[in-house]
């Protein structure tokens, strides 16, 4: 055992510093295998007072003996270091003696770690300041900054003051709007109305410490990106806390229209109310109101559709010249699944139909009315007046839809990272999964499991961590629980459940023996359930991934 290893085992950090300072570069490199073996021994051992004392000494020794920035970053950000604060005052001066270019690379290497990595932001900040380089703004560095600002305080005043004192406030706040998962990180467990982070950001914006235009643009841009419900709620709340003026609302009318069309319901309701206010004050052009209406009326939420029709009625009553633009847009609600919305759209056409002057507007209304019941179509004709009956007769003739043309599936994802992103998006989405997107992603999982399994598993880690079969345990699920978990006969086997089954097989949470038993023993219920073949297909895929990964899907739907 060398003197360095002996000093590390005894936890004598001062002796470690003295010993490494007297060693040549070659001698330090020669100690690395023993230090790495000691690190593995410490990681696998129970935490004891002796290990707690030795861990800071091992951390300092490893950093001193590593020469490359990548190796130092990996050593420094590894999990499980005990009493790291004891080592910091020793290794920071050692790191700061390195050249500025090396320190800059180290800062970027640390910042490029996964967001879940336990990066100590104050260490990253010290390295950046020693290198005199810009702070790297990445998912990992932004999440580390959020944790550092939070500390152990949930008080708005404390967080606001910590933000003011942060030397890299501007780039880090900009990173809040671009880094993934920051909405969840800012969600302190409070209701969004009293979230100390959001209140502190709004306060610093009001006092001019943060640029208001940047904050508003950042919130709207993040909402337009979409994301999880938590993410959307947090940035929507921040936008409300910023308390935009009428001028700011008008300046972002295009953003509000896009949010009213596609955002989550609470955000869409807010966007609709903003646009309604702009429309009633004359700040929203009529053609923009019509375009927004066509988008909103395709949404399934009844409250949004009904509110939009009420707004159109108010605007058309105030200015009858808007009928040519607004009534064709309103007619799209005639085929909405909400019968109350259908009736409101019909009454709107009846009330303002006499103000129509444009033949193209009448034609669009008649086209929208073609699929509805004959009695309702008659009311549309009466509302539009002379000349509409013949056009309605032509529009109302029953015709079969055209025969769909075969369309080839798009190419599978080009990388393991792209495959993981599309898998996460499908699992997080709501509603029915598009067949083409589902099959393309499934093909990517199968291909990359064969091509580069390690890269695929690493890319899938954030998604897998959220799934129930991953949170339950890190070992294979008990054999007798797998069929009931993934193939219960009383539950429809949905595409999302199928993806979970494939991912569980890929992560070896299912044993090959279990998958084979389900296939051979009829556990997939292929013989008695309508979705039996669908179930069997995915049990076969899961079994293949566990035993004989294929380079591509063996079959796809035509």
Steps between C-alpha positions, in 0.01 A plus 500: 500500500646836397532794739224681309251212529587457868440871566168482314382197698587676825316814386807720541418766246796725591739209444330430164563858384864484614561165329347593161686833497826305516410258220578525129224485239595143414491396866155652539372312195640182647280538809177528299415125475528461877295815560225383265493160669475674838216715366307187397567345841368811676194521273399141572564518878267607777550860612712492816689769695823369346360527148364850568846606611675336203261621227624866488860378489419265209322780315803732531746225404300404192469859379872559552602188307262551205642705213214533249205734549253225404640263762498769769139589416393135529684457830364824646136436402487133598230416749546400861784726616483542878576833674591670174519840666810379689677430171394820323741736676780261403428422137371839380844667532647199317254538213541877479872453433416335165509703175191705407435288189503182708264653758266615222485146363439366851207741549344385173562132579324539835211696346448239230411231755142377530264733693456231765873513581570648843697802378597745774434834338732701726790280386409551135476874564847505663649312203336739250626804691852356514487432124351846431266341247123537449281275711391196291120500489385138471224289648734377773644840595156665511359224723806528726448877521134454594596260781771738620264800513233301679742370760295425810269803476149530359476871578439739210711778653796266552480358148466848349812617685695190394400567141621862525837380631543234230785612270357312202135596550426609142626188314358265764153658487511476121583132549181450702304540177719271286615218729282190526308425817544840665126535558509191719815626674336837577186328629579523869198306619315822572199597296619700203335812642745509793800337334797694648714457188237644268418787735870583534551500121197727456631734772844529338332568166282773647800671660701485175767250611373263230411619151121501467487434125733201541283356778176542305650357181651213697171404665303515176771309312503228764120467487510480121752216524249290689611246758368335813200636686719601796740681269218689331328594826819643651589725207138602455492605866821700453344674202197591714728627778674728247159672452527598134357830381249541217783619274707190579199278432444668163870467411480124546164442330646236268634304798163515675326371187737204482447423870123521466520244221741244644591558866374310802149602601587744786753679279261501205221648715731782607613560142138510386411757767793721397398484134139569590605817678708604198209427264252701707736798518569489125865396542455163325431512124183321392684254273726401794191443715354282224820296466518451875135391503555227241782361716312520831186337357699185418578450871290252701464722811138621515575808709753631246268442204197656666698801622636556150152498345379745765791731415414486128140589577610804701742622231253442214229689693729796552615510137278333239773541237693217668238239405672402174817405692356362823195295398694259271741441789208442740345249262781255580322437832198358315671160501651522849432205732339737753134540397472821701786646294322393181184677608690816596675510162167455323336781697800722427454442126126562530553821693764655273450318166316794343818709529698271266607663174773267371408192291815318613393539863158348424666211316728419796203498738306266269800269470522481880125432520505215247561215751243610760141378537251607227287697745797706612614551140157645424551756776834597344330553162233718657765705679701557182198597293431483126745302288622273776251216445646382170855521631399307809343226286831453319698513825265258675525215251636188660840405369743233611846606613784431257683172529811563714831459321772283657762706682838356595617535859767764552856387566571394860678745734856562391658470847447350843444850640229578245334164572496575875356849443217366283428220749474749785276728293261215416475385862443856622243590234127491552235339282538237229854436378542541121566155354780621271684680782454202733635247249791726402605540864459128568721424199761739641498321838550163337772622263705688759466220756684291240734775374612672824313377806717695747439833324127433480475413871690816593276716281186335642604551862289818564191334350553165672541669838138622483341163421334292772700185424826695548398671825386171651848346510828477313480121465275284279140495612380178667409245231150444635416873494607578144200358306249678722697824479550510124223278364194512728207346316254759630698802372536604137859458384573858392798616293642676808483175698667329204784756507539446875528125439770552233693744721477269802640219288777726368593594860485133608219553750346187346686171483523307170338204675193708591460645151532153345249356745245768414542430129489120533235478770240731351565771758462756226137385461541490125225246462219668692547877481446734203841655557670161549719515186605854595602376847685198361698717260644710782573207728700356210686830455578513874624139490717573196657803669590281797638207300559572130477873405406545135639773267147622418134416554411163354153626403309828484132577433412564137 
